Amino acid sequence: MTALTLAAAETRLILRNRTVLVTAAILPLILGIALMNSPLTGAAQSAGALAAVQLGMLLMFGLFMPITMTLAARRQQLYLKRLRTSPASTASIVAGLASPLALITLLQTAVVLGVTAWETGTAPAHPGLLVLAFANGAITLTAIGFLTASFTKTPEAAQITVLPGMVVLMIGTFWALAPMDGPRGVLRSAIPGAALTELATAAWDGGLDFASTAQPIALSTLVAVAAALVAARLFRWQPRD
């Protein structure tokens, strides 16, 4: 069973579940566009900072929260147990479960940032870096989603278990809007959401060099790897007794 087959099956399940569909497909899109005129983005001093906040919120509500809910639901339905005992590899299972939500979030990002570019009259100075920021953030939040699902028994419980992660992500996102150098800047880049904001802002506004992007990329990658390793150790494929 390939990742593509699993992704197709997962997409059908998402389309049948109204709660996940609204949470993953509709709510983030509305939130992303509403952020353009929200007081929460008052700290955004540039179009790049606004786009970075929107990207962080889209990944948080479109990927992190839904994937935690989805994993808890699939475990409760014994779907994960069946997948685990199938010939599919762990990598194929993870990719198959996460890729539909990541694709939905990518489409939402294209729509929301397209509206932002239209409204602000600007465009990303480095589109490739913006794509890298999305990919880096998606991998990080997928890993954190699996980690959070390790402590989530039911889809309903996910509404509570995601809160610590969401708080950390919001702190990292908004803290990264303020310039910061030295050891504190390094520490900040290690907070989930901060590196995403730094990369997205630099990608949109320009004026970047290798040093300014290498640090957040390296630190956020380390955070994603650490979260994935811990999740691999703690994640349960069947309900706890």
C-alpha positions in Angstrom: 0.0 0.0 0.0 1.6 3.2 -1.2 1.5 6.7 0.4 -0.6 7.9 -2.6 -3.2 5.2 -2.0 -3.4 6.1 1.6 -3.6 9.8 0.8 -6.6 9.1 -1.5 -8.3 7.1 1.1 -7.6 9.7 3.8 -9.0 12.5 1.5 -12.3 10.6 1.2 -12.5 10.2 5.0 -11.9 13.9 5.5 -14.6 14.8 3.0 -17.1 12.6 4.9 -16.3 14.2 8.3 -17.9 17.6 8.5 -16.1 18.6 11.7 -12.7 17.9 10.3 -13.7 19.4 6.9 -14.8 22.7 8.5 -11.8 22.7 10.9 -9.2 22.0 8.2 -10.7 23.6 5.0 -13.0 26.4 5.9 -12.0 27.9 9.2 -8.3 28.6 8.4 -9.3 30.2 5.1 -11.7 32.6 6.8 -9.2 33.3 9.6 -6.3 34.0 7.2 -8.3 36.6 5.3 -9.8 38.1 8.4 -6.3 38.6 9.8 -5.6 41.4 7.3 -7.8 43.8 9.3 -7.3 42.2 12.7 -5.8 44.0 15.7 -3.7 40.9 16.3 -1.6 41.9 13.3 -1.0 45.4 14.5 2.6 44.5 15.3 3.1 43.6 11.6 5.1 46.5 10.2 5.4 45.2 6.7 3.5 43.1 4.1 6.0 40.3 4.8 5.3 40.3 8.5 1.5 40.1 7.8 2.0 37.3 5.4 4.2 35.5 8.0 1.5 35.7 10.6 -1.1 34.5 8.1 1.1 31.5 7.2 1.6 30.6 10.8 -2.1 30.7 11.6 -3.0 28.7 8.4 -0.5 26.0 9.4 -1.7 26.0 13.0 -5.5 25.7 12.3 -5.2 24.0 8.9 -2.6 21.3 9.7 -1.6 21.1 13.4 -5.1 21.0 14.9 -6.8 18.8 12.3 -4.0 16.3 12.1 -4.2 15.8 15.9 -8.0 15.3 15.7 -7.6 13.0 12.7 -5.0 10.8 14.3 -7.1 10.5 17.5 -10.2 9.6 15.4 -8.4 7.0 13.3 -6.9 5.4 16.4 -10.3 5.2 18.0 -11.7 3.6 14.9 -8.8 1.0 14.9 -7.9 2.3 11.5 -4.3 3.0 12.6 -4.0 -0.5 14.0 -5.0 -2.0 10.6 -2.6 0.3 8.8 0.2 -0.7 11.2 -0.3 -4.4 10.5 -0.5 -3.9 6.8 2.5 -4.1 4.4 2.7 -0.3 4.3 5.8 1.2 5.8 5.7 3.8 8.6 6.9 6.5 6.3 4.1 5.7 3.8 1.5 5.8 6.6 2.7 9.1 7.9 2.9 10.6 4.4 -0.5 9.2 3.5 -2.2 10.6 6.6 -0.6 14.0 6.6 -0.4 14.9 2.9 -4.1 15.6 2.3 -4.2 18.1 5.1 -0.9 19.6 3.9 -2.2 20.0 0.4 -5.4 21.7 1.7 -3.3 24.1 3.7 -1.1 24.8 0.7 -4.1 25.7 -1.4 -5.4 27.9 1.4 -2.0 29.6 1.7 -2.0 30.3 -2.1 -5.4 31.9 -1.8 -4.8 34.0 1.3 -1.3 35.2 0.4 -2.7 36.0 -3.1 -5.3 38.3 -1.5 -2.6 39.8 0.7 -0.4 40.5 -2.3 -3.4 42.1 -4.1 -4.4 44.3 -1.2 -0.9 45.4 -0.2 0.3 45.9 -3.8 3.5 43.8 -3.1 4.7 40.3 -4.0 7.3 38.0 -2.4 10.8 39.1 -3.2 12.0 35.5 -3.0 9.2 33.0 -3.8 11.4 30.0 -3.4 12.2 30.9 0.2 8.5 31.3 0.9 7.9 27.8 -0.4 10.8 26.6 1.8 9.2 28.4 4.8 5.9 26.6 4.1 7.6 23.2 3.7 9.7 23.7 6.8 6.6 24.8 8.8 4.4 22.0 7.5 7.0 19.3 8.5 7.5 20.9 11.9 3.8 21.1 12.7 3.1 17.6 11.4 5.7 16.3 13.8 4.2 18.3 16.6 0.8 17.1 15.6 1.9 13.5 15.9 3.5 14.2 19.2 0.3 15.9 20.5 -1.8 13.0 19.3 0.3 10.7 21.5 -1.5 12.3 24.5 -4.9 12.6 22.8 -7.3 9.8 23.4 -10.3 11.1 21.5 -11.0 13.7 18.7 -13.0 15.7 21.3 -10.0 15.7 23.6 -7.9 17.3 20.9 -9.6 20.6 21.5 -7.8 20.7 24.8 -4.5 18.9 24.1 -3.6 21.2 21.2 -3.8 24.3 23.4 -0.3 24.1 24.8 1.1 23.7 21.3 -1.0 26.5 19.9 0.2 28.9 22.7 3.8 28.1 22.0 3.3 28.6 18.2 1.6 31.9 18.7 4.3 33.1 21.1 7.0 32.1 18.5 5.1 33.7 15.7 4.5 37.1 17.2 7.8 37.2 19.1 9.6 36.8 15.8 8.1 40.0 14.5 10.5 42.1 16.6 14.2 42.3 15.6 16.5 40.4 17.9 20.2 39.5 17.6 22.7 37.5 19.7 22.0 34.5 21.9 18.4 35.6 22.5 17.8 35.6 18.8 19.2 32.1 18.5 17.0 30.9 21.3 13.9 32.5 19.8 14.5 30.8 16.4 14.2 27.4 18.2 10.7 28.2 19.3 8.1 26.6 16.9 6.6 29.3 14.8 9.4 31.8 15.2 11.6 30.4 12.4 8.6 30.2 10.1 7.9 33.9 10.7 11.5 34.9 10.2 11.7 33.0 6.9 8.4 34.1 5.5 9.1 37.8 6.4 12.5 37.6 4.7 11.0 35.8 1.7 8.4 38.5 1.2 10.3 41.7 2.1 13.7 40.7 0.7 17.0 42.1 2.0 18.2 38.7 3.2 21.6 37.0 3.3 22.7 33.4 3.9 23.3 34.0 7.6 19.9 35.4 8.2 18.2 32.4 6.8 20.6 29.6 7.7 19.9 29.9 11.5 16.1 29.7 11.5 16.2 26.8 8.9 18.7 24.8 10.9 17.1 25.4 14.3 13.5 24.7 13.1 14.7 21.6 11.4 16.3 20.4 14.6 13.0 21.1 16.4 11.1 19.1 13.8 13.5 16.2 14.1 13.4 16.2 17.9 9.6 16.3 17.8 9.4 13.5 15.3 11.8 11.3 17.4 9.8 11.8 20.6 6.5 11.2 18.7 7.9 8.0 17.2 8.7 6.8 20.7 5.4 7.8 22.4 2.9 7.4 19.6 0.3 4.6 20.0 -1.3 3.0 17.0 -4.2 1.5 18.9 -6.3 2.8 21.8 -4.9 2.5 25.3 -6.7 0.0 27.6 
